[in-house]
Amino acid sequence: MKWRRRDLGFTLIELLVVIAIIAVLIALLLPAVQQAREAARRQQCLNNLKQMGLALANYSDTYGVYPPDGQRTSKGWSNDFNPQEQFSMKVFMLPFLDANSVYDRINLVQPACKFLTGPGNQPDQQDWGGGWELRDTNLTARRSVLKTFMCPSDPNPGNTDTNVGAGPGVSYASNGGTERYYRNWRPNGIAYQPGWDSAGAAPTVSINMIKDGTSKTAAFSEWVKGTAEGRIVPGEEVASSYSSPGPETVLGGSAILKGVVGDKAWDDLCNRQTAYSWDWRGEYWIWGNVGRGMGIGFSLHPNGQSCNAGDETNHAMQAASSKHPGGVHVAFCDGSVSFINDSVDYYIWNAYGTRNGGETAQ
């Protein structure tokens, strides 16, 4: 008997079946791979906040107070140094984050981030082609890449303007408390600017001032950085326009709602405003300016609409936000970190933002 040699080639139908099976497997595996990658990024984000929380606690143990967030330089408060001179609390935490080499390059008597326009009639100004600015003493430090300050889940740059020495953005901001309008303009988070006004509205904050408990008072949370492209992207650029009215107008003028009830009404108001491109959110880790390098507002629920009515110091509120599905990370003053769901009870979330509100945050 003669054996006939069989052709081992695939028919067209067999080939199509194999391709279809491979496509199905890829379709099944790709989401799992993406979820695994996001899980790793989310864990890194949590670890970053953990390091920041511990650094803050170590700073407090060393100096007896928390670092300022918006520290002015020794040159004082003048038009030439307003507000670019404000250093964020992250600057003072650098030695506790194994970043002494970056800290040693910072000149604390020069602006943290300066940008001046107008005639260049001062000897310490230089022309960059579109205006005049002070010579950038802290440019090298500002451009230093500190991965501890960046969440790997957020690809947005925060700022790309090379004219002002754009550098890596910052994904984490300090607890700026709740809306100050309802509290006689006194901040109640942990962030403070020494000598904010003549009445001493922002005294030095220490751990002894956290009456609500360090495990129930937020230190830092995260936000999605700006795109620096002047565009509105749902879920990324969610800041309200400057034209939105302030709480004193919307909530009844002299009969305004006070306390957490007013906060809730303000949150509802912000979420009815038109989205606005906030290109400068998370611009610089070195800068302690509201909405740029500091200032999560706990009057606004997580991943909700941010709101700006009036100006950056009166009603500037940046909601905590993230690229993680379903919530945001929060580092607390005891050094712990928790993932807080978007569905968190509003009043519990609001309580996390106050250091001395007397609320019970469970």
C-alpha positions in Angstrom: 0.0 0.0 0.0 1.3 3.4 -0.9 0.8 6.3 1.7 -0.2 9.6 0.3 1.6 12.6 1.8 -0.9 15.0 3.5 -0.6 18.7 2.8 -0.1 20.4 6.2 -1.2 23.9 5.1 -4.3 25.7 6.5 -7.4 26.3 4.5 -8.7 29.9 4.3 -11.6 29.0 6.6 -9.2 27.5 9.2 -7.0 30.6 9.1 -10.0 32.9 9.6 -11.1 30.8 12.6 -7.7 31.0 14.2 -7.6 34.8 13.7 -11.0 35.1 15.2 -10.0 33.1 18.2 -6.9 35.2 18.7 -9.0 38.4 18.4 -11.4 37.2 21.0 -8.5 36.3 23.4 -7.0 39.7 22.9 -10.4 41.4 23.5 -10.6 39.4 26.8 -7.1 39.9 27.9 -6.6 43.6 27.1 -9.0 45.0 29.7 -7.4 42.7 32.3 -4.0 44.0 31.4 -5.2 47.6 31.5 -6.8 46.9 34.9 -3.6 45.4 36.2 -1.6 48.4 35.0 -4.1 50.8 36.6 -4.0 48.8 39.8 -0.2 49.2 39.9 -0.5 52.9 39.1 -3.1 53.3 41.8 -0.9 51.6 44.3 2.0 53.8 43.4 -0.3 56.8 43.8 -1.2 55.6 47.3 2.4 55.0 48.2 3.3 58.6 47.1 0.6 60.0 49.4 1.8 57.7 52.2 5.4 59.1 51.8 4.0 62.7 51.9 1.9 62.0 55.0 4.8 60.5 56.8 7.1 63.4 55.7 4.5 65.9 57.1 4.4 64.0 60.4 8.2 64.0 60.6 8.3 67.7 59.9 5.8 68.3 62.6 7.7 66.2 65.1 10.9 68.1 64.3 9.6 71.7 64.3 6.4 71.4 66.4 4.3 72.9 63.5 3.2 72.1 60.0 5.1 73.7 57.2 3.4 76.8 55.7 1.6 76.6 52.3 2.2 79.9 50.6 5.2 81.2 52.5 6.2 84.6 51.3 9.8 85.5 50.7 11.7 88.0 52.9 11.1 90.7 50.2 7.6 91.1 51.6 4.3 91.6 49.8 4.6 93.9 46.9 3.5 94.1 43.3 6.8 92.8 42.1 6.5 89.6 44.2 2.8 88.9 44.2 1.9 86.1 44.3 4.8 84.3 42.6 6.9 84.2 45.7 4.7 81.8 47.6 6.4 78.5 48.4 4.3 75.4 48.9 4.6 73.2 52.0 6.1 70.6 49.7 9.2 72.6 49.5 9.8 72.4 53.3 9.0 68.7 53.3 11.8 67.9 50.8 14.4 67.0 53.4 12.0 64.5 54.8 11.4 63.0 51.4 15.1 62.2 50.7 15.2 65.2 48.3 17.8 67.3 50.1 19.7 67.9 46.8 16.6 69.7 45.4 15.9 71.6 48.6 19.5 72.9 48.7 19.0 74.4 45.2 16.0 76.5 46.3 16.6 80.2 47.1 13.9 81.0 49.6 14.5 84.8 49.4 13.6 84.8 45.7 10.2 84.0 44.1 9.2 80.4 43.9 7.7 81.0 40.5 7.8 84.5 38.9 6.2 86.0 35.9 6.1 89.7 35.3 4.9 91.6 32.3 5.4 95.2 31.4 8.5 97.4 30.9 11.8 95.9 31.8 13.1 98.8 33.7 14.6 96.9 36.6 18.1 95.6 36.7 17.0 92.2 37.8 14.6 91.7 34.8 15.2 90.0 31.5 13.3 90.0 28.2 12.1 86.6 27.0 10.4 88.0 23.9 6.8 88.3 25.2 7.3 90.4 28.3 9.6 90.9 31.2 10.3 88.6 34.0 12.6 88.4 37.0 15.7 86.3 36.5 14.6 82.9 37.4 16.8 81.9 40.4 14.6 78.8 41.2 14.2 77.6 37.6 16.5 74.6 38.0 14.8 73.5 41.2 11.3 74.1 39.8 12.0 71.8 36.8 13.3 69.0 39.0 11.3 65.8 38.5 10.0 64.5 41.8 8.0 61.4 41.1 6.6 61.4 44.7 4.5 64.4 43.7 3.1 62.9 40.5 0.4 60.3 40.2 1.2 57.9 37.3 -2.5 57.5 36.4 -2.7 61.2 35.4 -0.9 62.0 32.1 -1.8 65.6 32.0 1.2 68.0 32.2 -0.3 70.8 34.2 1.8 73.4 32.3 3.8 73.5 29.1 4.6 77.2 28.9 8.4 77.3 28.5 8.4 81.0 28.9 7.8 80.6 32.6 10.0 77.6 33.0 7.4 74.9 32.8 8.4 71.8 34.8 6.7 68.6 36.0 3.3 69.2 37.5 2.0 68.1 40.9 -0.9 65.6 41.4 -1.4 66.2 45.1 -2.6 69.3 47.0 -2.9 70.1 50.7 -6.1 70.3 52.6 -7.3 73.8 52.2 -10.3 73.3 54.4 -13.9 74.2 53.7 -15.4 77.5 52.2 -14.0 80.3 54.4 -16.9 82.6 53.7 -19.1 80.7 56.2 -16.4 80.8 58.9 -15.5 84.5 59.2 -12.8 84.0 56.6 -10.8 81.7 58.9 -9.2 78.7 57.2 -9.9 75.4 58.9 -7.8 72.9 57.0 -4.1 72.3 57.6 -2.8 74.7 54.9 -2.0 78.2 56.1 -0.2 81.2 54.8 1.7 83.1 57.6 0.4 86.6 58.0 -2.3 86.1 55.4 -3.9 89.4 56.6 -3.5 92.0 59.3 -6.0 90.2 61.5 -3.9 87.1 61.5 -6.5 85.0 59.7 -4.0 82.2 59.1 -2.1 81.4 62.3 0.6 78.7 62.3 -1.0 75.3 62.4 0.3 72.5 64.6 -0.9 69.0 65.4 -2.3 70.3 68.7 -4.8 72.4 66.7 -6.3 69.3 65.1 -9.2 68.8 67.6 -11.1 66.4 65.3 -8.3 63.8 65.4 -5.4 63.2 63.1 -7.0 60.0 61.6 -10.1 62.0 60.6 -8.4 65.1 59.3 -7.1 65.2 55.7 -3.6 66.3 55.0 -3.4 65.8 51.2 -5.6 64.6 48.4 -5.2 64.4 44.6 -6.5 66.3 41.7 -6.3 65.8 37.9 -3.8 68.2 36.5 -4.7 70.7 33.8 -4.1 70.0 30.1 -2.4 73.3 29.4 -4.1 73.4 26.1 -7.0 75.8 26.7 -9.6 73.1 26.1 -12.4 71.6 28.2 -12.3 67.8 28.6 -15.1 66.2 30.6 -13.6 64.7 33.7 -10.4 66.6 33.4 -11.1 70.3 33.1 -14.1 70.8 35.5 -13.5 74.2 37.0 -16.2 76.8 36.8 -15.8 80.2 35.2 -14.8 83.3 37.1 -18.1 84.8 36.2 -20.0 82.4 38.4 -21.6 84.3 41.4 -20.2 84.0 44.9 -22.1 82.2 47.7 -23.2 85.5 49.3 -25.1 86.3 46.1 -26.6 83.0 45.4 -27.5 81.8 48.9 -29.3 84.9 50.2 -27.0 87.8 50.9 -27.3 88.8 54.6 -29.5 85.7 55.3 -26.8 83.4 54.0 -26.7 79.8 55.1 -23.8 79.2 57.5 -21.6 76.2 58.3 -21.9 72.9 56.6 -25.4 73.6 55.3 -24.0 76.5 53.3 -21.1 74.3 52.1 -23.6 71.8 50.7 -25.5 74.6 49.0 -22.2 75.9 47.6 -21.3 72.5 46.3 -24.7 72.2 44.6 -24.2 75.6 43.0 -20.7 74.8 41.7 -22.1 71.7 40.0 -24.6 73.8 38.1 -22.0 76.0 36.6 -20.5 75.8 33.1 -17.2 73.8 32.8 -14.2 76.0 32.3 -10.7 75.2 31.2 -8.4 75.4 34.3 -5.0 75.1 32.5 -2.9 75.9 35.5 -4.2 73.3 38.0 -1.2 71.4 39.3 1.3 73.6 37.4 4.2 73.5 39.9 5.0 71.5 43.0 7.1 74.4 44.3 4.3 77.0 44.2 1.9 77.5 47.1 -0.8 79.3 45.0 -4.4 78.2 45.2 -5.4 76.0 42.3 -1.8 75.7 41.0 0.1 73.9 43.7 -2.1 73.8 46.7 -5.7 73.9 47.9 -8.1 71.0 47.8 -11.5 72.4 49.0 -13.5 69.9 51.0 -16.7 71.9 50.5 -16.8 70.2 47.1 -17.4 66.4 46.9 -14.7 64.3 45.2 -14.6 64.2 41.4 -17.3 66.9 41.4 -17.2 70.3 39.7 -14.5 72.7 40.9 -15.6 76.3 41.4 -14.1 79.7 41.2 -16.2 82.7 41.9 -14.6 86.1 42.5 -10.9 85.5 42.7 -8.3 82.9 43.8 -8.3 83.9 47.4 -12.0 84.5 48.1 -13.9 81.6 46.6 -11.3 79.5 44.9 -12.2 75.9 45.4 -10.6 72.9 43.7 -12.4 69.6 44.1 -10.4 66.5 44.8 -10.3 64.4 41.6 -8.4 61.5 40.0 -8.1 59.2 37.1 -8.9 56.2 39.4 -12.3 54.9 38.7 -14.8 55.6 41.5 -12.9 57.9 43.9 -9.7 59.6 45.2 -6.9 58.9 47.6 -6.7 60.9 50.8 -3.7 61.1 53.1 -4.6 61.8 56.7 -2.6 63.7 59.3 -1.8 60.4 61.2 0.1 59.2 58.1 -2.6 56.8 56.9 -4.0 56.8 53.4 -7.5 55.7 52.3 -9.4 55.5 49.0 -12.5 57.5 49.4 -15.4 56.7 47.0 -17.2 59.3 45.1 -20.4 58.2 46.8 -19.1 59.1 50.3 -21.6 60.9 52.4 -21.2 64.7 51.8 -21.1 65.6 55.5 -18.4 63.0 56.2 -16.3 64.3 53.3 -16.8 67.9 54.5 -15.7 66.8 58.0 -12.4 65.4 56.7 -11.5 68.9 55.6 -11.8 70.6 59.0 -9.3 70.3 61.8 -11.5 71.7 64.5 -15.1 71.5 63.3 -16.2 69.1 66.0 -17.9 66.8 63.5 -17.9 63.0 63.7 -16.3 61.5 60.5 -16.8 57.8 60.5 
